[in-house]
Amino acid sequence: MKLKIMFATIAMAAALASQGEVLPAPQTTGGKPMMQMMSERKSQRDIDPSQPVTKQDLSNILWAAWGITHEGKHTVATAMNRQELVLYVITATEVSRYNPEAHTLTVVNKGDFRAAAGMQDFAQTAPLNIVLAVDTSKQDRLDFQAYTAGAASQNIYLYCAQAGLKSVLRASFDYEALSGALKLPHGERILFVQSIGH
């Protein structure tokens, strides 16, 4: 009997791990007025590597960038509703893929891969790097892909402005090294990386 319980516990833990880490519920109300956030939005590179981004802020950032709002819609529009955006999260300990439908993170690689996320020193020590990638099987036009990623990036900027976080969008990174760190599936393309911290 004890053996059955042990196997059931192991199976349950494996199932939960495969579904990914459930993030805190995003805080979708409150904050600063939109016009104030737009006036305060700016790129900042002086990110303190010693101050981590909280799980709640990470949850809010991912939801702002690509979360589900209503009737399966996302926080940003996509051309022809192709919904091609894919977000990855790089921290000092792991690389994860965001699942907006379940609002979860699934680890795809263990270790510190921040050096692959950017060529600038601050990017390699930032507590958080969000990779904005696209699934080219859903949308093959680069201009439409870039529109979607740009809209998601602006939402990240606006959230950071109202939360007192620093952020900067970048296109300078080692594409091959970053693809390897993400274990990027065939058909996905990295467009930008956004560094975030205090």
N, C-alpha and C positions, 0 to 999 in steps of 0.2 A: 504493500500500500504506500509506504514511504517513498519507494522507488518511482511509483506512478506519479505521486505528487511532485517529486523532484523533476521528472521529465516534463510534466505539464508546466511547471514554473519556468524551466529552460526554454520550452517552446513559446511560452507567452512573452518572455523577454526578447527572444529572437524576432518574434512578430512585431513587437513594438519598435525594436531597433530598425527593422526594415522600413517601417513607416516614417521614420525620422523623428527628430526632436520637435515636440510641439512647442511653439513659441508662445509667450504671453499674448493674450488678446490685444490687438492694436487699440490704441486710444484714439477713437475717431471723432471725438468732440473736444471742444475747448481750444486752447492755444491762442496765439496772437492773431489779430485781423490780417486778412490776406494782403491788403495794400501795405501794411507795415512789414510783413515778411518779405515782400518783393523789394521794398526799399532797403532792407537789411541784408539781402542775399549777396554773398560775395565769395570769391575763391580765396582760401587761406591755406598756406602751406606750413605754417609754424605749429604743427600738430605735436602735442606732448605724448611721447611713446609710453610714458609711465601711467597715464590715466586711461583705463579701459572704457569702452562704450557699454552701457548697461544692456541687459537682455531686453528690457522694455523699449529702450531707444532703438535697438536693432529691429525688434518686432515692428515698431512704428515706421522705421525707415523702409523696410522691405514692403510693408503694406502700402506706404505712400508711393513707392516706385512701381509696384506691380500687383498690389493686392486686389482681392475680389470685393466689389461694392454691392451690386444688386443684379439679379438675373444672370449671373455668370459674367458680368461685365468687369473690366479692370479699371484701375484708377487712371490709366492713360489710354487714349484711343490708338487703334492700329488701322492701317489702310486695309480696306475690305474685310475688317475684323479677322485678320489672319492670326493675331495673338502670338506673334513669333518671338517675343522677348523671353530670354532666359537669364536668371540672376544667379551668380555664385558669390559666396561670402568667404573671404580669406582673413583669417586671424593668425595670431602667433602660434597656434597649436593645430589648426586644421583648415581644410577647404570643404565647404558644404554647398549644396545646390538647394535653392529655394523652391518649394512647392506651394504656389499661391492658393490652390484650391483647398489644401489642408492646413495652410499656414504653418508649414513645418520646414525644418532644415535636415537634409540627409547628407551625412559625411561621405565625401568621395575620395578624400586623401588625408592622411594624418601627417603632421609635421608643420614646420614654419616655411611657407613658400612665398613670403612677402617680397623677397628679393626678385622673384619672377614677375611680381605685380607692378613694378615700376623701376625706372632707371634713376630716379631722383632719390636721394638719401631719405627724405621724409616719408616717401611711399613705402620704403623697405622697413620702416619702424612704426608706421601708423598702426594703431590698434585694430583698425578695420579697413578693408578694401572691398568694395563691391564691384564685381565684374559684370558689365552689361554685354551680354552675348545675344545672338539670335539663332533661331532654327531656320536655316535657309530652305528647308523642305516646305515650310509653311509660307515663307515670303522670300522670293529670290531677288527682288529689286533693292539695291543698296540704298537708294534715296529713301525708300519707305522704311527700311530697317533703321537707318540713321534718324529718321523722324521719331520713331518709337523710342529708341534709346535716348534721344535728346529730351523727349518729354518726360521719361522716367527720371533722368538725371536732374531735370529742373525740379521735379517733385522732391527729390532727395535734398537738393539745395534749400528749398523752401522749408522743409521739415527741420533741417539743421539750423536755419536762421532763427526759427521760433524756439528751438530747444537749446540754443546756446552752444551748438557744436560747430566745429570747423570742417570744411569740406572743399575738395577741389577735384574737378573732372580732368582726366588725363588720357592721352593717346600714346604716351611714350612707355613702352614695355617690350620685353623680349617675347614676341608672339609664340615662338616654338616652346620656350621654357614655360610660359604661362599655360599654353595648351596642354602640355604634359602634366603640370601641376593640377589642372582641372580635370584631367583625364577626359578631355573634350570629345564628345561623341562625333562620329562622322556626320557632316552636314551642319554642324554648329560653327558659328563664326564669332570671334571676340571683336567688339567694336571699341569699347572704352573701359576704363577703370576709374572708380571714384574713391578717393581716400577720405577717411572720416575719423575724427577724434576731437579732443579738447584742446 
